[in-house]
C-alpha cells in the first residue's frame, strides 16, 4: 500500500472517534491507529448482550464497521471523509469474553472506493478467540455538506 499525503491521520482519527456517540455509548475505546489499520477494544457489559448473555451481533457489527471505517479513513487525504456503503459479516463463535478486540485493515485502497477487512476477537482466559469477520466497502466523500472529518 502506498501512503497518500494523509497528514496527521492519527490525530484526525482520534478526534473523529471521540465524536462517535455510538462508540461512547457501548464503552468502546480506540487502542491502536496505524496507516491502514485500526483497533477498537470493548469491555464486556451485560447491557450489550442478547437473550443468551453473549455479545449482541449488532454490537459486534457496529464495532467492526467503525474499525474498518477508521482504517479506511487513515489512508485518505485530510479534506475527505468516509462512509460505509456495504458490509458482510460472518459471526463465527459466540461473543463470550472479558474484553473484545475489533481490528480493521485496508485490503484495497482507492480514491473513491476502499475495501477493508475486519476481525473480532473475544479475550478472556487463554488465547484470543475469533468471533467474527467482516468485509466492508467504504466510499470516500468529498465536498458533501454536513459530512466532514
Residue pairs with C-beta under 8 A, 6 or more apart in sequence:
1 35
1 36
1 75
1 106
1 109
2 109
3 35
3 75
4 75
4 76
4 77
4 109
5 77
5 78
6 35
6 74
6 75
6 76
6 77
6 78
7 77
7 78
8 78
9 33
9 35
9 73
9 74
9 75
9 78
10 33
10 74
12 73
12 78
12 149
13 30
13 33
13 38
13 70
13 73
13 74
14 30
14 33
15 149
16 70
16 73
16 149
17 23
17 30
17 66
17 70
18 24
20 66
22 62
22 66
23 40
23 62
23 63
23 66
26 42
26 45
26 48
26 59
26 62
26 63
27 42
27 43
27 45
27 48
28 40
28 41
28 42
28 63
28 66
28 102
29 40
29 41
29 42
30 38
30 39
30 40
30 70
31 39
31 40
31 41
31 101
32 38
32 39
32 103
33 39
33 70
33 74
34 74
35 74
35 75
36 71
36 74
36 75
36 105
36 106
36 109
37 71
37 74
37 103
37 104
37 105
37 106
38 67
38 68
38 70
38 71
38 74
38 103
38 104
39 67
39 101
39 102
39 103
39 104
40 63
40 66
40 67
40 70
40 101
40 102
40 103
40 104
41 99
41 100
41 101
41 102
42 48
42 59
42 63
42 99
42 100
42 102
43 98
43 99
43 100
44 55
44 97
44 98
44 99
44 100
46 53
48 55
48 56
48 59
49 55
49 56
50 56
50 57
52 94
54 94
54 95
54 96
55 94
55 95
55 96
55 97
55 100
55 122
55 131
56 95
57 89
57 91
59 95
60 89
60 91
60 95
60 100
60 102
60 120
60 131
60 132
61 87
61 89
61 132
61 134
63 100
63 102
63 120
64 87
64 89
64 102
64 104
64 118
64 119
64 120
64 132
64 134
64 136
65 84
65 87
65 118
65 134
65 136
66 102
66 104
67 102
67 103
67 104
67 118
68 84
68 87
68 104
68 105
68 116
68 117
68 118
68 134
68 136
68 138
69 82
69 83
69 84
69 104
69 116
69 136
69 138
70 82
70 104
71 104
71 105
71 106
71 116
71 118
72 82
72 104
72 106
72 109
72 114
72 116
72 136
72 138
72 140
73 81
73 82
74 106
75 106
75 109
75 114
76 82
76 114
76 140
79 142
80 140
80 141
80 142
81 140
81 141
81 142
81 144
81 147
81 148
81 149
82 114
82 138
82 139
82 140
82 141
83 138
83 139
83 141
83 147
84 136
84 137
84 138
84 139
85 113
85 137
85 138
85 139
86 136
86 137
87 134
87 135
87 136
87 137
88 134
88 135
88 136
89 132
89 133
89 134
90 132
90 133
90 134
91 131
91 132
92 130
92 131
92 132
92 133
93 122
93 129
93 130
93 131
94 131
95 120
95 122
95 131
95 132
96 122
96 124
97 121
97 122
97 123
97 124
97 129
98 123
98 124
99 122
99 123
99 124
100 120
100 121
100 122
100 123
100 131
101 120
101 121
101 123
101 128
102 118
102 119
102 120
102 121
103 118
103 119
103 120
103 121
104 116
104 117
104 118
104 136
105 116
105 117
105 118
106 114
106 115
106 116
107 115
107 116
107 117
107 135
108 114
108 115
110 140
111 140
112 139
112 140
113 137
113 138
113 139
113 140
114 137
114 138
114 139
114 140
115 135
115 136
115 137
115 138
116 135
116 136
116 138
117 133
117 134
117 135
117 136
118 132
118 133
118 134
118 135
118 136
119 130
119 132
119 133
119 134
120 130
120 131
120 132
120 133
120 134
121 128
121 129
121 130
121 131
122 128
122 129
122 131
123 129
141 147
